[in-house]
Amino acid sequence: MEIIREPQIDIRPEQIYMGIRVISPFRGMSQMIGKISKEMTIWVKEHDVSVVGPPFLRYHVIDMRGKMEITFGFPVLAALPDDGRVTADALVAGRYASLVYRNGGVAGNRALIEWVRGNGMDFDRWDTAEGDNFRCRYETYLTDPKLERRKTRWDIEVAIKLV
């Protein structure tokens, strides 16, 4: 794993998006992400949706030994009507910790988590029987996969809302 941009804290505005939310076993989640990202990309093109930023993967609930609740989405200026599996939602406004990494999602997330905890801050999260719930935690795909096919060369920003 390579850190491209060191951890930082910033204030982010609310970001409306259209996305597909699913529950997936952690094992096999990559295949699920591939499926819903393709489905969302096709939906955006078919409906001529104007996106206002790169796609992202939001983590609502994390249980790496069980199931993950995730959304693959595209930021938009305004919510569109729900369309089957594609629904509107928002990345909430607030104070976030973030960093940009390449090649190593688990390690990139771990680096940010350790940095936040090491600096005495807390995430806006809670535990349930389903796992670790986050008010807002997401990874933005900064590299265009049409320009760089190798996922190991993608720059990805992980951002997690703080208390």
C-alpha positions in Angstrom: 0.0 0.0 0.0 1.2 3.5 -0.9 -0.1 6.6 0.7 -0.5 9.3 -2.0 -1.9 12.1 0.3 -1.3 12.0 4.0 -4.2 12.1 6.4 -6.0 15.3 6.9 -9.2 16.8 8.4 -11.6 18.8 6.4 -15.2 20.1 6.5 -17.4 18.7 3.7 -20.8 19.8 2.5 -23.7 17.4 2.0 -23.4 15.6 -1.3 -26.5 14.2 -3.0 -26.0 11.0 -5.0 -27.8 8.3 -6.9 -26.7 4.8 -6.0 -27.4 1.1 -5.5 -27.3 -0.2 -1.9 -26.8 -3.9 -1.2 -25.8 -6.3 1.5 -23.0 -8.6 0.6 -20.8 -11.1 2.3 -17.3 -9.7 2.9 -16.0 -12.6 1.0 -17.2 -12.0 -2.5 -17.7 -8.3 -2.0 -15.3 -7.4 -4.9 -17.6 -9.3 -7.3 -20.6 -7.5 -5.9 -18.9 -4.1 -6.2 -18.1 -5.0 -9.9 -21.7 -5.9 -10.5 -23.3 -2.8 -8.9 -20.7 -0.4 -10.3 -21.4 -1.7 -13.8 -25.2 -1.5 -13.2 -24.9 2.1 -11.9 -22.6 3.2 -14.8 -25.1 1.8 -17.3 -28.0 3.5 -15.5 -26.2 6.9 -15.5 -25.5 6.6 -19.3 -29.0 5.4 -20.2 -30.7 8.2 -18.2 -28.2 10.9 -19.4 -27.4 11.8 -15.7 -25.0 14.6 -15.1 -22.6 13.5 -12.5 -20.6 16.1 -10.5 -17.7 14.0 -9.3 -16.1 10.6 -9.4 -17.9 7.5 -8.3 -17.6 6.2 -4.8 -18.3 3.2 -2.5 -20.0 4.0 0.7 -19.8 1.6 3.7 -22.9 1.8 5.9 -22.2 -1.4 8.0 -18.9 -3.3 8.2 -18.5 -6.8 9.4 -15.5 -8.3 7.8 -16.4 -11.8 9.2 -19.9 -11.5 7.9 -21.9 -9.1 5.8 -21.2 -5.6 4.5 -23.9 -3.0 3.7 -22.5 -0.9 0.9 -23.6 1.6 -1.8 -22.0 2.3 -5.1 -22.9 5.8 -6.2 -22.4 8.8 -8.3 -22.6 12.4 -7.0 -25.3 14.5 -8.6 -26.5 18.1 -8.2 -30.1 17.1 -7.2 -31.8 13.9 -6.3 -33.6 12.2 -9.1 -36.7 9.9 -8.6 -35.9 6.4 -7.4 -35.7 3.9 -10.2 -35.8 0.3 -9.1 -32.6 -0.5 -7.3 -31.2 3.0 -8.0 -32.1 5.4 -5.2 -31.2 8.9 -4.0 -29.3 9.5 -0.8 -26.7 11.9 0.6 -23.2 11.8 2.0 -23.7 13.9 5.2 -22.1 17.2 5.8 -19.5 17.4 8.6 -15.9 17.0 9.7 -14.1 14.2 8.0 -10.7 12.5 8.2 -9.3 11.3 4.9 -6.3 10.1 3.0 -5.5 9.0 -0.5 -3.9 5.6 -1.1 -3.0 3.3 -3.9 -3.0 -0.6 -3.9 -4.4 -1.8 -0.6 -7.8 -0.9 0.6 -7.7 -2.7 3.9 -4.2 -1.2 4.7 -5.3 2.3 3.5 -8.3 2.2 5.7 -6.3 0.9 8.6 -3.7 3.7 8.2 -6.5 6.3 8.4 -8.1 4.7 11.4 -4.8 4.4 13.3 -4.0 8.1 12.5 -7.4 9.3 13.8 -7.2 7.2 17.0 -3.6 8.2 17.5 -4.7 11.9 17.4 -7.4 11.3 20.0 -10.4 11.7 17.7 -13.4 9.5 17.3 -15.5 8.4 14.3 -19.2 9.1 14.1 -20.1 5.4 14.4 -21.9 2.8 16.6 -22.1 -0.9 17.1 -25.1 -3.1 16.3 -25.5 -6.9 16.0 -24.9 -6.4 12.2 -21.5 -4.8 12.8 -19.8 -1.4 12.8 -22.2 1.3 11.6 -20.9 4.5 10.2 -22.8 7.9 9.8 -20.7 8.3 6.6 -17.6 6.4 5.4 -16.7 6.1 1.8 -14.0 5.6 -0.8 -13.9 7.8 -3.9 -12.3 6.4 -7.0 -10.1 9.3 -8.2 -8.5 7.4 -11.1 -10.6 6.9 -14.3 -10.7 3.1 -15.0 -10.9 3.9 -18.7 -7.5 5.5 -18.5 -5.9 3.0 -16.0 -7.3 -0.5 -16.1 -5.0 -1.9 -13.3 -6.8 -1.4 -10.0 -3.4 -1.6 -8.2 -2.6 1.8 -9.9 -5.8 3.6 -8.9 -5.7 6.5 -6.5 -8.5 6.1 -3.9 -9.6 8.5 -1.2 -11.0 7.0 2.0 -13.0 9.5 4.1 -14.7 8.8 7.4 -17.0 11.3 9.3 -15.7 12.3 12.7 -17.8 13.0 15.8 
